[in-house]
Structures are given as C-alpha cells and as structure tokens.
Amino acid sequence: MANLDPQFMRRALALAERGRGRTSPNPMVGAVVVKSNEVVGEGFHQRAGTPHAEIHALRQAGERVQDATLYVSLEPCCHFGRTPPCTEAIIKTGIRQVVVAMIDPNPQVAGKGISALRQAGLETQVGLLEREAKKQNASFIKYISTGLPLVISKAATSLDGKIATSTGESKWITGPQSRTMVHQIRDAVDAVLVGVGTVLADDPLLTTRLPNSVGRDPVRIVVDSQGRTPSTAKIFNSDSPASVIIATTNQISASQRQVYRELGAQVLVVNSVANRVDLTQLMAQLGQREITSVLIEGGGEIHASAIRSGIVDHIMFFLAPILVGGVDAPGAIQGMGIQKLSQAVKLGEMEVKQVGADLLIEASIEDYVYGNS
C-alpha cells in the first residue's frame, strides 16, 4: 500500500460525506478517477436509486479514464439492485487499477465485486484508509449486517451531569454552537426518538433547523406506552413533511390509536417490558422500515431504558461549563442504575472536542465499534 497516495482516497471520503443523511438505506460512497497523478473525474452517491459514485466519476472523466486509477471508498457493487452493477461499468471503461477503502458488508457484494474486477484483469487493492471508511458508514454497516439501525444516545448536560435544574428548567444548558451541531446531526440521521415525558415537558418539534433552511427533517418517533401524547403536540401540528411514529403497546386503546392516525401519525404497537415499550423490538421494526440510524434525545428515563436494553451503539454527550447540583436535579441517565461498578457500561473509541464553550464527548459502547457487532 506504500505506493498508493492516500490523498486521493481522502478526497473520495470527503466526496462521500456530501451524501450524509441523503443515501439511506444505501451507504455513502465517493469515487475519484486519477490519471498521471491528476484528478480527471469524481463523484458521490447522492440518493438511493440514483447512479452510484463510480458512475458519476467515470462519466466526468470521459475518454481520460483509459489506463487511469479509480479510488472508491466502498467496494463497487456487482449485482442488480436499484441500479445496474458498477463493476460492469468499470470493466468496460478501460480503467487499469481500482483502489478500494473497504469491502462492502452487504452479503450480495462482500468481496464479489473485488473478485469480478480481478477476474477481468484489473489490478485491485483493498484497505487504504479502511478505518476511516468504516467509521463514515457505521450506520450502514450496522444495518446491513444486522437489519437494525445504529442508535446514538445524545444528551446535553452541565459538567456535573445534570440535564435540568430541580424545577425542570433546561433551556439552555449548552451553548448555541452545540445546539446547531445537534440540528446538523438530526439532518444526518434517519430518525430522532424521544420519550413521551419529553413531549409533555418540552413539546418539541424535533425538526432540523439550520441556516438557509438547508436541513432535512428526520422521522420523529415518540415512545409512549400508554398513549399520553396530546393531540395538540407540536409534532402533529408542524409544516414538516417528516413522518411521525408513535411507538406504543397494547395498553393504548383502539380509539386513541385512531386519534393518532387521523393526526397523520403511524402507530407501531410493540411488546411491552415492565409495562414499557420493548425498545429492542421497536428497533427491529424500524429496521424493517429501512431506518438505518436513530438519534435518541430527551430525558434521563429514555436514555436509561435504551442503554439498559442494549440498543445503544454510540453516545454523544455535550457538557456545558456550568455546575447545577441538587439531589432533585435530573441526570442524563436515570432509571434504577447499577449496584456494582463491575456492571457499568464500558465505553471505547472515545473522542473529546470543544464546541464553542462546551465539550463534546463521543464514545462507542464497547460491544459495538464500527462494524464489530
């Protein structure tokens, strides 16, 4: 790999990033065609059902593709899906070499694309910036490998872990830069999920609000085992085209389900655990609906339930430079907690960065680290 210049693969990864939040349930992919150390074509996958990154790059390169090298962030597909196989298009062009960041975990591809290219006589290398590529497509890897969405647990707290004061005041613990980043995250995920307690306390829109209205609203999910979400809630009465899902149990009456449906919401009835929505089964149902990533926001109870159920893959905690204190001030993770430190959830892959005056701490749940489920 020493003779391969990683700058071209970094460019492919940067191109792939342009599709974040737009390609689901497909992966983000970027491609760069290089000839004599010059980029002659590039592209990225823009939306499911549209041409893949390789096709855009090859078309832009035109006749200059002959004897060139193609850098692509994910193994080219070799099957008919929403679009024809990319391997066939690559082979026909006269490309001499293909450099791939990572193998596609999709069982329909999973090395078959590489084999097809090699059998056609193309020199093919795999693994350049593989770690970066896997991190970029963590939600796709989780979804295509398990049928379940990648779940991110996000909280905004004081430095001592409080999400509100003892009187319930929570706006705003973190600064404007952190709040903008949260909207960027909403723009990137398929769905945002809160518990009914958050709806009752804050009545959030759960939409994406970015400058110049460039954002895309995720599917909005309320976990509500007893049908307490009021019909006047803002999620039912906004101009957003994004779907609303009420995830509930058999404790809710048929008439209340019909109220939510008439308000335009989908009602998912799942099993209950201790009279609460079974979050594990809910994630399976969301996966069946091709939802590949879920951002959990809201209060300490929903975070506690999610972590206890084992559905969380990644955490994002925004820490503000303030101290709140107070026994009655709620924390980011409530519930019953643990009795022994040996029972604590282990975190890995930790990263810390400053966002305005706040700190953002990101970490993976140790059992799930970018594709190792």
N, C-alpha and C positions, 0 to 999 in steps of 0.2 A: 504493500500500500504506500510505501515511501515515495514512489514516483508519481503518485496521484495528488494533484493540488486540491486541498480541501476548500479553497476559496470558492470553487465552482459549486461544490455541494452546499456550502453555506448560503450561496445565492439561491440554490434550489429550495432550501429550507425556508429562506426568507420569502420566496415567492409562495410557497405552500401556505405560509402564515396568513396570506391575504384572503384565503378561503375560510378562515376560522369562523365558526358559527353559521356557515352557509352550505357546507357539503354533506352534513349528516343525512342518512346514516353512512355515507361514504367517508373515507379518510381525507385529510388534507394532503395534497401532493404538489410538489413543484418540480419542474424539469428545465434543464439548461443544455443547449447544444453548443459545443465548443470545437472550434477548428483553428489549428495553429495558435493555441492559447488565446483565442478571441471568441467572445460570446457572439454567436450568429443567430441564435433563436432561444426563446424562453417562454414559459407559460406556467399556469397553475390551474388546478381543478377548481372551478368556480361554483358549481352547484350539481347536486345529484341529477343524473340524466343528461348532463351536458358533456361535451368532449373532455377527455382526461388531459392532464398536464402535458403528457408526452405529445399528444396530437397538436396542441397549441404550439409547442416549441418546434416541432418538426415543420409545421406549416410556415411558421415565421422564418425558419432557416432556409426553406425553399431548396434550390439547387446546391446551396453551400453545405447541405447535410452530407454529401458524399465524402466518405472516409473520415467523418467527424466523430467526436465522442459525445455521448449522451449521459449527463448526470441527472439522476432521478432519485427523489427522497424515499420512494417506496417501490418495491418490485412491480414491474409492469404486469397488468392483468393479461391472462391468456384464455379467458372464457367470455362467452356472450352473456352480458348482464343487461343493464340499461343501455350500454354502448358496446360496440364491437371490441374484440381483443386488441390491446395496444401492441402486443408482441408482433402480430402480423404486420401492423403498420410500420413498426420499427424495422423489421427484417426487410421490407420492400424498399426502404429508402436508400440503402447503401451505407448506413451507419456502420462504422468499423468497431467501435467499442462502447459498452454500456457500463456505467458505474452506478451501483445501487447502494443506498444507505442501509436499508433493512428489508428482510424478507416479509412479504405480506402474510399476516397470520390467518387470513381468510382461507379456510380449507380448500376452496375452489382454486386457489392460486398456490400459496405455501410452497414455493420452490419450483413449481411447474413453469412459471414464467421465465425464470432463470434458465431452466433446462431447455426450454424452447429456443431461447436466444443462442445458447451454446451449441445446440444441435444444428442451428442454421449457420454456424461458423463465426458468430460474433464473440469477440473477446469480452468476457463479463466478469466484473469484480463486485463483491458484496462486502459491506461492513464499514464503509467510510462514513464517519460521524453517526454511527448506528445509535449510540446512546441518545444523542440529540433528537434523532428522528423518532425514536420510541417515546421520548418524553413529549414531543409535539403531538403525537397521535395516541396519547394514553387512553382517551375515551373510546376511540375506535378499536384499539387493541382489546380493551376490557369487553366491549360489546360483541365484537366478532368472535371472541374466544369463549364467552360465557352466555351470551344472549342478554346480559344485564347492563344497565347504564353505569358509567363511572359516577360516583357520588362524592361531592365536595361539601364539606361542612364548613360554613363561614360564620364567623362571629366578630362583632366589634365590641371591645371591652376596654375598661380602664386598666391601668398597669397592674392593679390588684385583682383583675379578673371579673369585674362587675359589668353587667350589661345594662344596668339601670340603677337608680337610687332606690331607697326603701319606699319611696312614694310612687315609684314606677316611671319617673322621668328618665327618658333615654335619648332624646333629641337635643343636641347631637353629641355623642361621646367622642367620636372620631372626627377628624377634620375634613374639609371639602375635597382634598386630593384623594383621600381614602374612599369617600363616597362616590367620586367619579369613577374610581377603579372598580368599585362594585357594579356600577352600571356597565362598564366595559366587560366585566365577567358575565353579567346577565346577557349581554349581546352575543357572547361566545358559546353559551350553553343551550341545550335543547329545552330545559325546563328549570323553573325555580319552585321550591317547595317550602311551605310554612305550615305550622300547626294552627288549629282554629284559635288558640289563645292569642296568637299574634294578630289575627284578623279582628278579634274582639277588642284588643287593646289599642292597636295602631291603625286599623283599617287601611292597609297598604294597597297601592295599585299593582305593585310587583311588575311594573313595566320598565323598559330601558329608556333612560332619559339622558341623552348625550347631546353635546353642541351640534347645531345644524340638523337635528333630528335624523342623524345617520344610523341610529341603532335599530336593532330588530328585537321585538319583544319575545321572550321565551314562553312556552306553555306554562300556565300558572296553576299550581297544584296546592290544594288545601287539604290537610289531613284532619278529618272531622268525623270521629266515630259515631257521634250522636246527632248530627245534623243541626249544630248550633250556629252555623254561618248564617248571618242575617241576609235577607233578600236585598237589603239596602247597601250591602258591602260594595266598595268601590270596584272590586274585581269584576262584578257583574255590570257595572254602570260606567265603563270607560269606553273610549273610542278605539281601544286596541283590537286588532284583528286576531290576537293570540287566543288560543283555546284556554278554557278554564276547566279544570278537573277537580271534582270533589271526591276524595278518596274516603270511603266510609265503610260501615259494617251493617249487618242485619239489624242492628239496634235502631237504625233510622227507618221511619215509616215510609210506606209507598207514596203517601201523599206529599211528604217532604221531598222525596226524590223527584217527584214530578214538578214541584216548585222550582228546583234547581235546573231541571231540563228546560222548563219554559223560560228560564232566565238565560238559556244558551249554554249551560254547562254540561259536561259529560259527568256521569255519576258512575264511579267504579266501586262496586261492593266487593270487599275482600274479607278474608277471615279475620277474626279478632284474637288478640293475645292479651289476656288480663283486661278484657273489655276495651282494648285499644286496637287501632288498625295494625294488622300484621305487615310491617314495613318490608319484610323480605318478600312476601307475596306481591306487595304493591310494586316493588322494583321489577319483578318478573313480568307483571302485566304491562308496565311501562316499556320494558324491553320488547315485548310483543308488538308495541305500537311504534317501534323504531326510534324510541327516545334513547339516545346514547350517552347523555350526560345530564346530571341533576345537581343543582346548587341548592343546598339546604340553608335557608335563612331562618330567622325567627328566634324564639326564646329557648331557655335552657332545657325545657322538658322535651322538645322535639329533638334537640341535639343529643340529649341523654338517651332517648329511645332509639335514635338512629345508630349511635355508637354501640349501645348495648345489643342491638340486633345484628351487628356485624356488617351493615351495608356500606359504611363509610370507607372510602379509599384514600381520601386526601383531606387535609384541613387547611384552612386559611384564617388565621386569627389576626385581626387588626388591633394593635394595642396603642391606646392614647396615653400621652404623658400626664395623666391625672390619677389621683387616688380618691376612691369613693368611700370605701369602708362600710361598715354596718352589717350586722348579722342578718338583717332582713333584706338587704340589697341582693337581688338575684345574681347568680353567677352564670357563666356561659354554658356550663353543663350541670344540670340539676339531677333530678331523679334520686334514687337511693344511694348512688355512688358505690364505692368498693369498701371492703373491710380491711383488706391487706394490700400493701404496696405491690406484692407479687401478682396481684390481679389487675394492675394498671395496664392500660392500653399502651403498647410500645410504639413509638414513632421513629421513623427513619427518613433519610433523604431531606434533612431539614435545611431550609434556606431562610435567611433573615435579610430584609432590606428596608430602607427608610422610604416612607411615602408621606411627603410633607413633613409634619411634625410627628407623625405616627410611625410605628414599626409594624411591618407585615411579616408574620412568621408562617411559613408554609412547610408542611411535612406530610409524608405518606404514612398511612397506617402500615406497620411493619410487615404485615402479611400480604400487602399488595404494593409492589414497587414497579411501576411502569411495565406492565405486561407479565409480571411473575405472580399470577394469581394463585 
